[in-house]
Amino acid sequence: MSIKITDECIGCSACETECPNNAIYESGVEWAMADGTSLKGTYVMMDGSAIEADQRNTPLSNDFYYIVPDKCTECQGFHEEPQCANVCPIDCCVTDEMYRETEAELLAKKEKLHV
């Protein structure tokens, strides 16, 4: 599963620098699949849609830090546990029940992001 940031976020940014996939963005900041990854060209998202890796996308939150689910691998292949949740001082980085993925799927996503 992906991790999400709840609306209890205090904007401390501790999580942002810990993410090995650059999946965490400050509120109001546009995101791209290519940010912090080696992706180029077209990328097929989890919902089946295709976007260009360097395409700037609408922020997922204008109120607090957010995690792009298509970039989150729960730190599989990098760390034993999600680092955002590990460093969050108020425990607002939690499992996102909307995005259920197996460990194998998360590792495959990691390989796609970091060719």
N, CA, C and O atoms as a GROMACS GRO file, in nm:
protein
  460
    1MET      N    1   0.083  -0.118   0.000
    1MET     CA    2   0.000   0.000   0.000
    1MET      C    3   0.087   0.124   0.000
    1MET      O    4   0.201   0.122   0.046
    2SER      N    5   0.032   0.227  -0.051
    2SER     CA    6   0.098   0.355  -0.046
    2SER      C    7   0.080   0.414   0.093
    2SER      O    8  -0.003   0.368   0.172
    3ILE      N    9   0.157   0.514   0.122
    3ILE     CA   10   0.142   0.590   0.246
    3ILE      C   11   0.074   0.721   0.208
    3ILE      O   12   0.093   0.772   0.098
    4LYS      N   13  -0.004   0.776   0.299
    4LYS     CA   14  -0.065   0.907   0.278
    4LYS      C   15  -0.034   0.994   0.399
    4LYS      O   16   0.000   0.944   0.506
    5ILE      N   17  -0.048   1.122   0.380
    5ILE     CA   18  -0.028   1.218   0.488
    5ILE      C   19  -0.165   1.273   0.524
    5ILE      O   20  -0.238   1.322   0.438
    6THR      N   21  -0.199   1.265   0.651
    6THR     CA   22  -0.330   1.312   0.695
    6THR      C   23  -0.331   1.463   0.716
    6THR      O   24  -0.227   1.529   0.714
    7ASP      N   25  -0.451   1.516   0.734
    7ASP     CA   26  -0.465   1.660   0.751
    7ASP      C   27  -0.414   1.712   0.885
    7ASP      O   28  -0.422   1.832   0.912
    8GLU      N   29  -0.362   1.622   0.970
    8GLU     CA   30  -0.298   1.666   1.094
    8GLU      C   31  -0.156   1.718   1.069
    8GLU      O   32  -0.091   1.768   1.161
    9CYS      N   33  -0.108   1.707   0.945
    9CYS     CA   34   0.028   1.749   0.909
    9CYS      C   35   0.054   1.893   0.954
    9CYS      O   36  -0.028   1.982   0.932
   10ILE      N   37   0.170   1.913   1.018
   10ILE     CA   38   0.206   2.046   1.067
   10ILE      C   39   0.305   2.116   0.973
   10ILE      O   40   0.350   2.227   1.002
   11GLY      N   41   0.338   2.051   0.860
   11GLY     CA   42   0.425   2.113   0.762
   11GLY      C   43   0.571   2.123   0.802
   11GLY      O   44   0.641   2.215   0.760
   12CYS      N   45   0.617   2.030   0.883
   12CYS     CA   46   0.755   2.036   0.932
   12CYS      C   47   0.858   1.996   0.826
   12CYS      O   48   0.975   2.030   0.839
   13SER      N   49   0.817   1.925   0.724
   13SER     CA   50   0.899   1.878   0.611
   13SER      C   51   0.997   1.766   0.645
   13SER      O   52   1.081   1.731   0.562
   14ALA      N   53   0.988   1.709   0.763
   14ALA     CA   54   1.079   1.600   0.801
   14ALA      C   55   1.068   1.483   0.705
   14ALA      O   56   1.168   1.419   0.672
   15CYS      N   57   0.948   1.454   0.659
   15CYS     CA   58   0.923   1.339   0.570
   15CYS      C   59   0.980   1.360   0.430
   15CYS      O   60   1.030   1.265   0.369
   16GLU      N   61   0.972   1.480   0.380
   16GLU     CA   62   1.006   1.509   0.240
   16GLU      C   63   1.149   1.466   0.205
   16GLU      O   64   1.171   1.404   0.101
   17THR      N   65   1.243   1.498   0.288
   17THR     CA   66   1.383   1.467   0.258
   17THR      C   67   1.416   1.320   0.277
   17THR      O   68   1.518   1.273   0.226
   18GLU      N   69   1.332   1.247   0.348
   18GLU     CA   70   1.357   1.105   0.374
   18GLU      C   71   1.311   1.014   0.261
   18GLU      O   72   1.353   0.898   0.256
   19CYS      N   73   1.226   1.062   0.172
   19CYS     CA   74   1.167   0.978   0.069
   19CYS      C   75   1.266   0.947  -0.043
   19CYS      O   76   1.312   1.038  -0.111
   20PRO      N   77   1.298   0.820  -0.063
   20PRO     CA   78   1.395   0.784  -0.168
   20PRO      C   79   1.338   0.796  -0.310
   20PRO      O   80   1.414   0.787  -0.407
   21ASN      N   81   1.208   0.815  -0.322
   21ASN     CA   82   1.145   0.826  -0.453
   21ASN      C   83   1.099   0.967  -0.487
   21ASN      O   84   1.038   0.989  -0.591
   22ASN      N   85   1.128   1.062  -0.399
   22ASN     CA   86   1.077   1.198  -0.416
   22ASN      C   87   0.927   1.197  -0.440
   22ASN      O   88   0.877   1.267  -0.529
   23ALA      N   89   0.855   1.117  -0.362
   23ALA     CA   90   0.710   1.105  -0.375
   23ALA      C   91   0.635   1.205  -0.288
   23ALA      O   92   0.513   1.217  -0.298
   24ILE      N   93   0.706   1.276  -0.202
   24ILE     CA   94   0.644   1.368  -0.107
   24ILE      C   95   0.667   1.512  -0.151
   24ILE      O   96   0.779   1.552  -0.182
   25TYR      N   97   0.558   1.588  -0.154
   25TYR     CA   98   0.562   1.727  -0.200
   25TYR      C   99   0.498   1.819  -0.098
   25TYR      O  100   0.407   1.780  -0.024
   26GLU      N  101   0.548   1.941  -0.096
   26GLU     CA  102   0.490   2.045  -0.011
   26GLU      C  103   0.354   2.083  -0.067
   26GLU      O  104   0.332   2.075  -0.188
   27SER      N  105   0.264   2.126   0.019
   27SER     CA  106   0.131   2.166  -0.027
   27SER      C  107   0.142   2.270  -0.137
   27SER      O  108   0.223   2.362  -0.131
   28GLY      N  109   0.057   2.253  -0.239
   28GLY     CA  110   0.051   2.349  -0.348
   28GLY      C  111   0.158   2.334  -0.455
   28GLY      O  112   0.155   2.407  -0.554
   29VAL      N  113   0.252   2.243  -0.437
   29VAL     CA  114   0.361   2.225  -0.533
   29VAL      C  115   0.323   2.120  -0.638
   29VAL      O  116   0.276   2.012  -0.604
   30GLU      N  117   0.343   2.155  -0.767
   30GLU     CA  118   0.318   2.059  -0.874
   30GLU      C  119   0.418   1.945  -0.865
   30GLU      O  120   0.528   1.962  -0.812
   31TRP      N  121   0.380   1.828  -0.916
   31TRP     CA  122   0.465   1.710  -0.910
   31TRP      C  123   0.483   1.651  -1.049
   31TRP      O  124   0.404   1.678  -1.140
   32ALA      N  125   0.588   1.569  -1.064
   32ALA     CA  126   0.613   1.495  -1.188
   32ALA      C  127   0.672   1.360  -1.151
   32ALA      O  128   0.745   1.347  -1.052
   33MET      N  129   0.640   1.259  -1.229
   33MET     CA  130   0.695   1.126  -1.205
   33MET      C  131   0.848   1.128  -1.215
   33MET      O  132   0.915   1.052  -1.145
   34ALA      N  133   0.903   1.212  -1.299
   34ALA     CA  134   1.047   1.218  -1.319
   34ALA      C  135   1.122   1.280  -1.202
   34ALA      O  136   1.243   1.257  -1.188
   35ASP      N  137   1.056   1.356  -1.118
   35ASP     CA  138   1.123   1.420  -1.004
   35ASP      C  139   1.191   1.315  -0.917
   35ASP      O  140   1.124   1.229  -0.859
   36GLY      N  141   1.323   1.321  -0.907
   36GLY     CA  142   1.397   1.231  -0.820
   36GLY      C  143   1.404   1.087  -0.866
   36GLY      O  144   1.446   1.000  -0.790
   37THR      N  145   1.363   1.060  -0.989
   37THR     CA  146   1.367   0.924  -1.044
   37THR      C  147   1.445   0.927  -1.175
   37THR      O  148   1.489   1.033  -1.220
   38SER      N  149   1.462   0.811  -1.237
   38SER     CA  150   1.530   0.807  -1.367
   38SER      C  151   1.431   0.790  -1.482
   38SER      O  152   1.470   0.757  -1.594
   39LEU      N  153   1.303   0.814  -1.455
   39LEU     CA  154   1.200   0.796  -1.558
   39LEU      C  155   1.214   0.897  -1.671
   39LEU      O  156   1.246   1.014  -1.650
   40LYS      N  157   1.187   0.847  -1.791
   40LYS     CA  158   1.182   0.932  -1.911
   40LYS      C  159   1.069   0.877  -1.997
   40LYS      O  160   1.035   0.759  -1.989
   41GLY      N  161   1.012   0.962  -2.080
   41GLY     CA  162   0.907   0.918  -2.172
   41GLY      C  163   0.773   0.900  -2.103
   41GLY      O  164   0.743   0.966  -2.004
   42THR      N  165   0.694   0.810  -2.158
   42THR     CA  166   0.559   0.786  -2.109
   42THR      C  167   0.560   0.687  -1.993
   42THR      O  168   0.633   0.588  -1.995
   43TYR      N  169   0.478   0.716  -1.892
   43TYR     CA  170   0.466   0.630  -1.776
   43TYR      C  171   0.319   0.594  -1.759
   43TYR      O  172   0.232   0.682  -1.765
   44VAL      N  173   0.290   0.466  -1.738
   44VAL     CA  174   0.153   0.420  -1.716
   44VAL      C  175   0.127   0.420  -1.565
   44VAL      O  176   0.196   0.352  -1.488
   45MET      N  177   0.027   0.496  -1.526
   45MET     CA  178  -0.009   0.511  -1.385
   45MET      C  179  -0.087   0.389  -1.337
   45MET      O  180  -0.130   0.307  -1.418
   46MET      N  181  -0.105   0.377  -1.206
   46MET     CA  182  -0.178   0.265  -1.148
   46MET      C  183  -0.321   0.256  -1.199
   46MET      O  184  -0.378   0.147  -1.205
   47ASP      N  185  -0.381   0.369  -1.235
   47ASP     CA  186  -0.519   0.367  -1.284
   47ASP      C  187  -0.528   0.336  -1.433
   47ASP      O  188  -0.637   0.334  -1.490
   48GLY      N  189  -0.412   0.311  -1.497
   48GLY     CA  190  -0.410   0.276  -1.639
   48GLY      C  191  -0.388   0.394  -1.731
   48GLY      O  192  -0.363   0.375  -1.850
   49SER      N  193  -0.398   0.516  -1.680
   49SER     CA  194  -0.373   0.632  -1.765
   49SER      C  195  -0.224   0.647  -1.789
   49SER      O  196  -0.142   0.598  -1.711
   50ALA      N  197  -0.189   0.715  -1.897
   50ALA     CA  198  -0.048   0.736  -1.931
   50ALA      C  199  -0.017   0.885  -1.928
   50ALA      O  200  -0.094   0.967  -1.978
   51ILE      N  201   0.097   0.919  -1.870
   51ILE     CA  202   0.143   1.057  -1.866
   51ILE      C  203   0.291   1.060  -1.904
   51ILE      O  204   0.360   0.958  -1.897
   52GLU      N  205   0.337   1.175  -1.943
   52GLU     CA  206   0.480   1.193  -1.968
   52GLU      C  207   0.550   1.208  -1.834
   52GLU      O  208   0.500   1.277  -1.745
   53ALA      N  209   0.663   1.144  -1.820
   53ALA     CA  210   0.734   1.143  -1.692
   53ALA      C  211   0.768   1.283  -1.642
   53ALA      O  212   0.765   1.308  -1.522
   54ASP      N  213   0.799   1.375  -1.734
   54ASP     CA  214   0.836   1.510  -1.693
   54ASP      C  215   0.718   1.607  -1.689
   54ASP      O  216   0.737   1.726  -1.663
   55GLN      N  217   0.599   1.558  -1.714
   55GLN     CA  218   0.478   1.641  -1.711
   55GLN      C  219   0.453   1.692  -1.570
   55GLN      O  220   0.453   1.614  -1.475
   56ARG      N  221   0.431   1.822  -1.555
   56ARG     CA  222   0.397   1.882  -1.426
   56ARG      C  223   0.249   1.860  -1.402
   56ARG      O  224   0.167   1.886  -1.490
   57ASN      N  225   0.214   1.814  -1.284
   57ASN     CA  226   0.076   1.779  -1.250
   57ASN      C  227   0.024   1.862  -1.135
   57ASN      O  228   0.100   1.912  -1.052
   58THR      N  229  -0.107   1.877  -1.131
   58THR     CA  230  -0.174   1.954  -1.027
   58THR      C  231  -0.142   1.895  -0.889
   58THR      O  232  -0.143   1.773  -0.872
   59PRO      N  233  -0.114   1.981  -0.792
   59PRO     CA  234  -0.088   1.932  -0.656
   59PRO      C  235  -0.204   1.848  -0.604
   59PRO      O  236  -0.320   1.879  -0.633
   60LEU      N  237  -0.175   1.744  -0.529
   60LEU     CA  238  -0.278   1.660  -0.470
   60LEU      C  239  -0.335   1.723  -0.343
   60LEU      O  240  -0.439   1.680  -0.293
   61SER      N  241  -0.266   1.823  -0.290
   61SER     CA  242  -0.316   1.896  -0.173
   61SER      C  243  -0.262   2.038  -0.176
   61SER      O  244  -0.146   2.062  -0.210
   62ASN      N  245  -0.348   2.132  -0.142
   62ASN     CA  246  -0.306   2.270  -0.127
   62ASN      C  247  -0.302   2.310   0.020
   62ASN      O  248  -0.277   2.426   0.053
   63ASP      N  249  -0.326   2.213   0.108
   63ASP     CA  250  -0.334   2.242   0.250
   63ASP      C  251  -0.223   2.183   0.335
   63ASP      O  252  -0.187   2.240   0.438
   64PHE      N  253  -0.168   2.068   0.293
   64PHE     CA  254  -0.062   2.004   0.370
   64PHE      C  255   0.023   1.919   0.276
   64PHE      O  256  -0.016   1.893   0.162
   65TYR      N  257   0.139   1.875   0.324
   65TYR     CA  258   0.226   1.790   0.244
   65TYR      C  259   0.146   1.671   0.194
   65TYR      O  260   0.051   1.627   0.258
   66TYR      N  261   0.186   1.618   0.078
   66TYR     CA  262   0.115   1.503   0.022
   66TYR      C  263   0.212   1.406  -0.042
   66TYR      O  264   0.326   1.440  -0.073
   67ILE      N  265   0.165   1.282  -0.060
   67ILE     CA  266   0.244   1.176  -0.122
   67ILE      C  267   0.175   1.134  -0.251
   67ILE      O  268   0.055   1.109  -0.251
   68VAL      N  269   0.251   1.126  -0.360
   68VAL     CA  270   0.198   1.078  -0.487
   68VAL      C  271   0.198   0.926  -0.481
   68VAL      O  272   0.305   0.865  -0.479
   69PRO      N  273   0.080   0.863  -0.479
   69PRO     CA  274   0.072   0.717  -0.464
   69PRO      C  275   0.150   0.640  -0.571
   69PRO      O  276   0.207   0.535  -0.543
   70ASP      N  277   0.151   0.691  -0.693
   70ASP     CA  278   0.221   0.621  -0.801
   70ASP      C  279   0.373   0.621  -0.783
   70ASP      O  280   0.443   0.546  -0.850
   71LYS      N  281   0.423   0.705  -0.694
   71LYS     CA  282   0.567   0.709  -0.669
   71LYS      C  283   0.606   0.643  -0.536
   71LYS      O  284   0.723   0.615  -0.513
   72CYS      N  285   0.508   0.618  -0.450
   72CYS     CA  286   0.536   0.562  -0.318
   72CYS      C  287   0.556   0.411  -0.325
   72CYS      O  288   0.471   0.339  -0.378
   73THR      N  289   0.667   0.365  -0.272
   73THR     CA  290   0.696   0.222  -0.265
   73THR      C  291   0.707   0.175  -0.120
   73THR      O  292   0.758   0.065  -0.093
   74GLU      N  293   0.660   0.257  -0.027
   74GLU     CA  294   0.675   0.228   0.116
   74GLU      C  295   0.821   0.201   0.152
   74GLU      O  296   0.850   0.130   0.248
   75CYS      N  297   0.911   0.258   0.075
   75CYS     CA  298   1.056   0.244   0.092
   75CYS      C  299   1.106   0.102   0.068
   75CYS      O  300   1.220   0.070   0.102
   76GLN      N  301   1.023   0.015   0.008
   76GLN     CA  302   1.066  -0.121  -0.025
   76GLN      C  303   1.190  -0.115  -0.115
   76GLN      O  304   1.194  -0.037  -0.211
   77GLY      N  305   1.288  -0.196  -0.085
   77GLY     CA  306   1.412  -0.197  -0.161
   77GLY      C  307   1.513  -0.093  -0.116
   77GLY      O  308   1.627  -0.091  -0.162
   78PHE      N  309   1.471  -0.006  -0.024
   78PHE     CA  310   1.560   0.096   0.031
   78PHE      C  311   1.578   0.081   0.181
   78PHE      O  312   1.690   0.083   0.232
   79HIS      N  313   1.467   0.065   0.252
   79HIS     CA  314   1.466   0.061   0.398
   79HIS      C  315   1.370  -0.047   0.448
   79HIS      O  316   1.288  -0.098   0.372
   80GLU      N  317   1.381  -0.081   0.573
   80GLU     CA  318   1.295  -0.182   0.636
   80GLU      C  319   1.151  -0.133   0.655
   80GLU      O  320   1.058  -0.214   0.657
   81GLU      N  321   1.133  -0.002   0.670
   81GLU     CA  322   1.001   0.054   0.693
   81GLU      C  323   0.991   0.190   0.626
   81GLU      O  324   1.093   0.251   0.594
   82PRO      N  325   0.870   0.239   0.604
   82PRO     CA  326   0.853   0.371   0.541
   82PRO      C  327   0.920   0.480   0.625
   82PRO      O  328   0.886   0.498   0.742
   83GLN      N  329   1.012   0.550   0.566
   83GLN     CA  330   1.088   0.651   0.640
   83GLN      C  331   1.006   0.773   0.676
   83GLN      O  332   1.031   0.836   0.778
   84CYS      N  333   0.907   0.806   0.593
   84CYS     CA  334   0.822   0.922   0.626
   84CYS      C  335   0.751   0.898   0.760
   84CYS      O  336   0.748   0.985   0.846
   85ALA      N  337   0.695   0.778   0.775
   85ALA     CA  338   0.626   0.744   0.899
   85ALA      C  339   0.723   0.736   1.016
   85ALA      O  340   0.689   0.769   1.130
   86ASN      N  341   0.844   0.694   0.987
   86ASN     CA  342   0.946   0.679   1.090
   86ASN      C  343   0.989   0.814   1.149
   86ASN      O  344   1.017   0.823   1.268
   87VAL      N  345   0.993   0.918   1.067
   87VAL     CA  346   1.042   1.048   1.114
   87VAL      C  347   0.932   1.147   1.150
   87VAL      O  348   0.960   1.252   1.209
   88CYS      N  349   0.809   1.117   1.114
   88CYS     CA  350   0.699   1.212   1.139
   88CYS      C  351   0.678   1.231   1.289
   88CYS      O  352   0.652   1.135   1.362
   89PRO      N  353   0.689   1.356   1.337
   89PRO     CA  354   0.676   1.380   1.481
   89PRO      C  355   0.533   1.367   1.534
   89PRO      O  356   0.513   1.356   1.655
   90ILE      N  357   0.434   1.367   1.445
   90ILE     CA  358   0.295   1.357   1.493
   90ILE      C  359   0.221   1.237   1.433
   90ILE      O  360   0.099   1.228   1.445
   91ASP      N  361   0.294   1.146   1.371
   91ASP     CA  362   0.236   1.022   1.318
   91ASP      C  363   0.123   1.045   1.218
   91ASP      O  364   0.020   0.978   1.224
   92CYS      N  365   0.142   1.139   1.126
   92CYS     CA  366   0.038   1.163   1.026
   92CYS      C  367   0.068   1.095   0.892
   92CYS      O  368  -0.007   1.112   0.797
   93CYS      N  369   0.176   1.019   0.883
   93CYS     CA  370   0.207   0.939   0.764
   93CYS      C  371   0.155   0.798   0.791
   93CYS      O  372   0.214   0.722   0.869
   94VAL      N  373   0.044   0.765   0.727
   94VAL     CA  374  -0.025   0.639   0.755
   94VAL      C  375  -0.053   0.562   0.627
   94VAL      O  376  -0.041   0.617   0.517
   95THR      N  377  -0.088   0.436   0.640
   95THR     CA  378  -0.121   0.352   0.527
   95THR      C  379  -0.243   0.407   0.454
   95THR      O  380  -0.343   0.443   0.516
   96ASP      N  381  -0.233   0.413   0.322
   96ASP     CA  382  -0.344   0.459   0.239
   96ASP      C  383  -0.420   0.337   0.189
   96ASP      O  384  -0.376   0.269   0.097
   97GLU      N  385  -0.534   0.309   0.250
   97GLU     CA  386  -0.613   0.190   0.219
   97GLU      C  387  -0.662   0.186   0.075
   97GLU      O  388  -0.701   0.080   0.026
   98MET      N  389  -0.662   0.300   0.006
   98MET     CA  390  -0.709   0.304  -0.133
   98MET      C  391  -0.612   0.239  -0.230
   98MET      O  392  -0.650   0.202  -0.341
   99TYR      N  393  -0.487   0.223  -0.189
   99TYR     CA  394  -0.384   0.170  -0.278
   99TYR      C  395  -0.320   0.047  -0.216
   99TYR      O  396  -0.220   0.056  -0.145
  100ARG      N  397  -0.377  -0.068  -0.244
  100ARG     CA  398  -0.326  -0.194  -0.190
  100ARG      C  399  -0.228  -0.255  -0.290
  100ARG      O  400  -0.263  -0.282  -0.405
  101GLU      N  401  -0.104  -0.276  -0.246
  101GLU     CA  402  -0.001  -0.336  -0.330
  101GLU      C  403   0.077  -0.438  -0.248
  101GLU      O  404   0.099  -0.419  -0.128
  102THR      N  405   0.117  -0.544  -0.313
  102THR     CA  406   0.199  -0.645  -0.246
  102THR      C  407   0.343  -0.596  -0.240
  102THR      O  408   0.380  -0.499  -0.307
  103GLU      N  409   0.423  -0.664  -0.161
  103GLU     CA  410   0.565  -0.631  -0.155
  103GLU      C  411   0.628  -0.645  -0.294
  103GLU      O  412   0.709  -0.562  -0.334
  104ALA      N  413   0.591  -0.750  -0.367
  104ALA     CA  414   0.645  -0.771  -0.502
  104ALA      C  415   0.606  -0.655  -0.595
  104ALA      O  416   0.688  -0.610  -0.675
  105GLU      N  417   0.482  -0.607  -0.584
  105GLU     CA  418   0.439  -0.495  -0.668
  105GLU      C  419   0.514  -0.367  -0.632
  105GLU      O  420   0.551  -0.289  -0.720
  106LEU      N  421   0.536  -0.346  -0.502
  106LEU     CA  422   0.611  -0.227  -0.459
  106LEU      C  423   0.755  -0.233  -0.508
  106LEU      O  424   0.810  -0.132  -0.552
  107LEU      N  425   0.817  -0.350  -0.502
  107LEU     CA  426   0.955  -0.365  -0.551
  107LEU      C  427   0.962  -0.346  -0.702
  107LEU      O  428   1.058  -0.288  -0.753
  108ALA      N  429   0.862  -0.394  -0.774
  108ALA     CA  430   0.857  -0.374  -0.920
  108ALA      C  431   0.842  -0.226  -0.953
  108ALA      O  432   0.904  -0.176  -1.047
  109LYS      N  433   0.760  -0.154  -0.876
  109LYS     CA  434   0.744  -0.010  -0.895
  109LYS      C  435   0.877   0.061  -0.870
  109LYS      O  436   0.915   0.150  -0.945
  110LYS      N  437   0.946   0.021  -0.765
  110LYS     CA  438   1.077   0.079  -0.733
  110LYS      C  439   1.174   0.061  -0.850
  110LYS      O  440   1.246   0.153  -0.886
  111GLU      N  441   1.175  -0.059  -0.910
  111GLU     CA  442   1.263  -0.086  -1.023
  111GLU      C  443   1.228   0.001  -1.142
  111GLU      O  444   1.318   0.047  -1.213
  112LYS      N  445   1.100   0.026  -1.166
  112LYS     CA  446   1.058   0.113  -1.277
  112LYS      C  447   1.105   0.256  -1.253
  112LYS      O  448   1.150   0.324  -1.346
  113LEU      N  449   1.093   0.302  -1.128
  113LEU     CA  450   1.129   0.439  -1.096
  113LEU      C  451   1.278   0.465  -1.100
  113LEU      O  452   1.322   0.577  -1.128
  114HIS      N  453   1.356   0.362  -1.074
  114HIS     CA  454   1.502   0.380  -1.064
  114HIS      C  455   1.574   0.281  -1.154
  114HIS      O  456   1.650   0.197  -1.107
  115VAL      N  457   1.550   0.293  -1.283
  115VAL     CA  458   1.610   0.203  -1.382
  115VAL      C  459   1.762   0.217  -1.379
  115VAL      O  460   1.832   0.151  -1.455
   0.00000   0.00000   0.00000
